[in-house]
Amino acid sequence: MTSKIFIAFAITLVLISCHSESNTRDDATEIITEDTFFESASTPARDTNLYVKNQSLLWHVDDTKGFKLKKPEVEGIDNMPAINVIQLINNNFDSIHLDYIKTSHDTIYIRIPRSEMLTERRGSTGAESFMASATFSLTELKGIHYVNFDFVEGDHAAPGVYSRNNFKNLQ
């Protein structure tokens, strides 16, 4: 009987030590994660803060001369329907999608249904660059002077009515 108790005790000790060793290893294991950064537009990250695929067609922020708005090289955006300009913007910024709501007088109404990338993940510079690019591109349309953005506010961008005057620091 004593040998059975001893064997049961030994098995219990082994099981407890194995369990505590595995817990110790899990707690002590350090998980290292790294962000992936892409250096240029030729790399897979097409939707960065400053990279615009169709720079010749849209207003965009150029960082070569100190974060300044650059006018489209190709004229004609002012003659496009609003929905086409919105599609151009959507094609250039894959992770931020604009929905056209309506045009009323001198204001175009836009909704960003999933705004987390704009408001939380692009940083202040990225959010401002996107908002400036979209605002300047949309106010190229004849008779449009304001863009009313509707989205959930975040740390880096707020909804509201924007005009070119909101981005004087980029002009």
C-alpha positions as CSV (number, residue, x, y, z in Angstrom):
1,M,0.0,0.0,0.0
2,T,2.9,2.4,0.8
3,S,4.4,1.8,-2.6
4,K,1.1,2.6,-4.3
5,I,0.9,5.9,-2.4
6,F,4.5,6.6,-3.2
7,I,3.9,6.0,-7.0
8,A,0.7,8.1,-7.0
9,F,2.7,10.9,-5.2
10,A,5.6,10.7,-7.7
11,I,3.2,10.8,-10.6
12,T,1.5,13.9,-9.1
13,L,4.8,15.6,-8.6
14,V,5.8,14.9,-12.2
15,L,2.5,16.2,-13.6
16,I,2.7,19.4,-11.4
17,S,6.3,20.1,-12.4
18,C,5.5,19.6,-16.1
19,H,2.5,21.8,-15.9
20,S,4.4,24.6,-14.0
21,E,7.3,24.3,-16.5
22,S,5.0,24.8,-19.5
23,N,3.4,27.8,-17.7
24,T,6.8,29.3,-17.0
25,R,7.8,28.9,-20.6
26,D,4.6,30.5,-21.9
27,D,4.9,33.4,-19.5
28,A,8.6,33.9,-20.3
29,T,8.2,33.6,-24.1
30,E,8.6,37.0,-25.6
31,I,6.7,37.6,-28.8
32,I,8.4,40.1,-31.1
33,T,6.4,41.7,-33.8
34,E,7.6,44.2,-36.3
35,D,5.8,46.7,-38.5
36,T,6.4,46.4,-42.2
37,F,7.4,49.6,-43.9
38,F,7.6,50.1,-47.6
39,E,10.0,52.7,-48.9
40,S,8.6,53.5,-52.3
41,A,5.5,53.3,-54.4
42,S,6.9,50.4,-56.4
43,T,6.6,48.1,-53.4
44,P,3.4,46.3,-52.6
45,A,2.0,49.0,-50.4
46,R,0.1,51.1,-52.8
47,D,-2.0,53.0,-50.3
48,T,0.6,55.0,-48.2
49,N,0.2,58.4,-46.8
50,L,1.6,60.3,-49.8
51,Y,1.5,57.9,-52.7
52,V,-1.2,58.6,-55.2
53,K,-1.4,56.2,-58.2
54,N,-2.9,58.8,-60.7
55,Q,-1.0,61.9,-59.7
56,S,-1.6,63.3,-63.1
57,L,-5.3,63.3,-62.5
58,L,-5.8,64.2,-58.8
59,W,-4.6,66.8,-56.4
60,H,-2.0,65.2,-54.1
61,V,0.4,66.1,-51.3
62,D,4.0,66.1,-52.5
63,D,6.7,65.6,-49.9
64,T,9.7,66.6,-52.1
65,K,9.2,70.3,-51.3
66,G,7.9,70.1,-47.7
67,F,4.4,68.6,-47.9
68,K,2.7,70.8,-50.4
69,L,-0.4,70.2,-52.5
70,K,0.4,69.6,-56.1
71,K,-2.1,70.4,-58.9
72,P,-3.0,67.6,-61.3
73,E,-0.8,67.5,-64.4
74,V,-3.7,66.7,-66.7
75,E,-6.6,69.0,-67.0
76,G,-10.2,67.8,-67.2
77,I,-11.1,66.8,-63.7
78,D,-13.4,69.9,-63.6
79,N,-15.5,68.4,-66.5
80,M,-15.9,65.0,-65.0
81,P,-19.1,63.9,-63.2
82,A,-18.7,63.9,-59.4
83,I,-19.1,60.1,-59.3
84,N,-16.1,59.7,-61.6
85,V,-13.9,61.9,-59.4
86,I,-15.0,59.9,-56.4
87,Q,-14.1,56.7,-58.2
88,L,-10.6,58.1,-59.0
89,I,-10.1,58.9,-55.3
90,N,-11.3,55.4,-54.3
91,N,-9.0,53.8,-56.9
92,N,-6.0,55.8,-55.5
93,F,-6.6,55.1,-51.8
94,D,-7.6,51.4,-51.5
95,S,-8.2,51.4,-47.8
96,I,-10.5,54.5,-47.6
97,H,-13.7,54.4,-49.6
98,L,-15.9,57.4,-50.3
99,D,-19.6,57.1,-51.0
100,Y,-21.3,59.9,-52.9
101,I,-24.5,61.1,-51.1
102,K,-25.6,64.2,-53.0
103,T,-24.7,67.6,-54.3
104,S,-26.6,70.6,-53.0
105,H,-25.8,74.2,-54.2
106,D,-22.0,74.5,-53.8
107,T,-21.5,71.5,-51.5
108,I,-20.9,67.9,-52.3
109,Y,-21.8,65.4,-49.6
110,I,-19.6,62.4,-49.0
111,R,-19.7,59.5,-46.6
112,I,-16.8,57.3,-45.5
113,P,-18.5,54.2,-44.1
114,R,-15.4,52.6,-42.6
115,S,-13.3,55.4,-41.5
116,E,-10.9,53.7,-39.1
117,M,-8.0,53.7,-41.6
118,L,-8.4,57.5,-42.1
119,T,-9.1,58.4,-38.5
120,E,-6.9,56.0,-36.5
121,R,-4.3,54.3,-38.6
122,R,-2.8,56.8,-41.0
123,G,-1.6,59.3,-38.5
124,S,-2.2,63.0,-38.6
125,T,-0.1,63.7,-41.7
126,G,-1.7,60.8,-43.6
127,A,-5.2,61.9,-42.6
128,E,-4.6,65.5,-43.5
129,S,-3.0,64.5,-46.8
130,F,-6.0,62.4,-47.8
131,M,-8.5,65.0,-46.7
132,A,-6.6,67.7,-48.6
133,S,-6.3,65.6,-51.7
134,A,-10.0,64.6,-51.7
135,T,-11.2,68.2,-50.9
136,F,-9.1,69.8,-53.6
137,S,-10.0,67.2,-56.2
138,L,-13.7,67.4,-55.5
139,T,-13.7,71.3,-55.4
140,E,-12.3,71.2,-58.9
141,L,-15.8,70.3,-60.0
142,K,-17.7,73.2,-61.5
143,G,-19.7,75.1,-58.8
144,I,-18.4,73.0,-55.9
145,H,-16.6,75.0,-53.1
146,Y,-17.2,72.7,-50.1
147,V,-17.0,69.0,-49.2
148,N,-19.2,67.7,-46.4
149,F,-17.5,64.6,-45.1
150,D,-19.6,62.3,-42.9
151,F,-17.7,59.6,-40.9
152,V,-17.0,58.5,-37.4
153,E,-14.6,60.9,-35.8
154,G,-11.2,59.6,-34.6
155,D,-7.9,60.8,-33.3
156,H,-6.6,62.1,-36.6
157,A,-9.6,63.3,-38.6
158,A,-13.0,64.8,-37.9
159,P,-16.1,65.0,-40.0
160,G,-17.5,68.3,-41.2
161,V,-17.6,70.7,-44.1
162,Y,-14.2,71.4,-45.6
163,S,-13.0,73.9,-48.2
164,R,-9.6,74.7,-49.7
165,N,-9.1,77.2,-46.9
166,N,-8.8,74.4,-44.4
167,F,-5.5,73.3,-45.9
168,K,-3.7,76.6,-46.3
169,N,-0.6,75.1,-44.6
170,L,-0.3,72.7,-47.6
171,Q,-0.6,75.4,-50.3
